[in-house]
C-alpha cells in the first residue's frame, strides 16, 4: 500500500499541471478545473490501488479519466439547464460570449474559449501538443493514429480555432 | 471579430501553457486524494477492529465465565449447606428445590417421588426429635402431613407394581412410628397409605408365609393397630 502510495504520489507530481491544463482548457472556470482535476486523480488513485499490474501508459490512463470527468461535468450541466429553466441565465455558456470575451480579454481567453468549442478530436490534440508539450509521436501512440494524421489534425485544429474566433 | 493572426493564436496557446494550478491547491488536493483513501483503509482495518472486539468478547466471556462459575459454586455450596437443613429452617426451601431437581434428573416421578420426599421429611422429623430441635418439629410434621396426603391420593389412583416401593414406604412409616410421640391413629392419610399397601400386596403372588403375614396385617389394620400392621407389611416386603 505504502509503495503504491509513493508511486502514485510521484505520478501526481508529474501530471497534476498537465491534467489541470487539459481540463482548464475545456471548462469555464478555474474552480471547475480544480474540481475536475481533483476528481480525476481521486479516481485514478482508486483505480491504481486496485490494479494488480502496473498501469502501462499512465498518461493515457489519466487523460482518459479526465475526459470522462469533463463529459460527466457537461452532462450534469446540461441536465441542470434542462430541469432548471429559471436558473439558466446564471449558467455561463462559453460558446455564446466569445465576441465579448475577445474584446475584453486577452488572446489566451479567446483561444481558450475557441478550444472549448472545438470538435473533440481536435481539442485534445491541440491541448496535448501546444499546452502540454507532447510530441507528435507521443500523441500518435496515445491515440493509435499515424503521426502524419496527427500533424494534419494539428494544422486543421489551429485553423478551426482561428475560424471560431473570427466568427464570434 | 476581425481577423486574428496565427501568431496571436500561438501566443494565446503559449499563455495557456503557462497556466498552472496554485501550489497551495496542488498540495491540498493531493492531501485530499490520499485522505479519502483513509476511509477504505479504516475499512481494511476492520479485521483488526473485529479482533479487538473479539478480544473484548473473550474478556467479557471470561468475566462471564468467572461470574457463572462463582454463582455455580455459590449455588452448589448453598445446596450442600441446605442438605443439612430441616423444615422450618431458612434454607429448607433450597433443599426442597434440590430434591425436585434431583427427581427431575433421575426421572423420578409419581409415587416414587412421593415416597422419597415423604421418607426425607420423616427422616427430618426423626433427626429433629433426636437432636432436640423442637422448633423444627411442627414444620416437619406439617411437611409429613402434606406429603402423606399426596402419597395417599396417588396410591388410591395408582397401584404399586413393585415390591421395593412397598418396602420403601413401609420402611419410612416404620421410622415414623419410632419417633417419640407419633400416633398414627390420628393421621388418616397414613392409614390410607397402609390400606393401599395391603390392597396392592393382595394383588401380588405371595408365598404362604407372606400370605399369612398379609392376613395378619389386614387384621391388625382393621383393629386400628396401624403400627403393628406396618411391622407385618415391612417384614413381608423384606422377605418377598
Interface residues (C-beta under 8 A of the other chain):
Chain A: X1 X5 X9 X12 X16 X17 X20 X21 X24 X25 X33 X34 X37 X38 X41 X42 X45 X46 X49 X98 X99 X102 X106 X107 X108 X109 X110 X111 X112 X115 X126 X130 X131 X132 X133 X158 X161 X162 X165 X166 X167 X168
Chain B: X1 X2 X3 X4 X6 X8 X9 X10 X11 X12 X13 X14 X15 X16 X17 X19 X20 X21 X25 X26 X29 X30 X32 X33 X34 X36 X37 X41
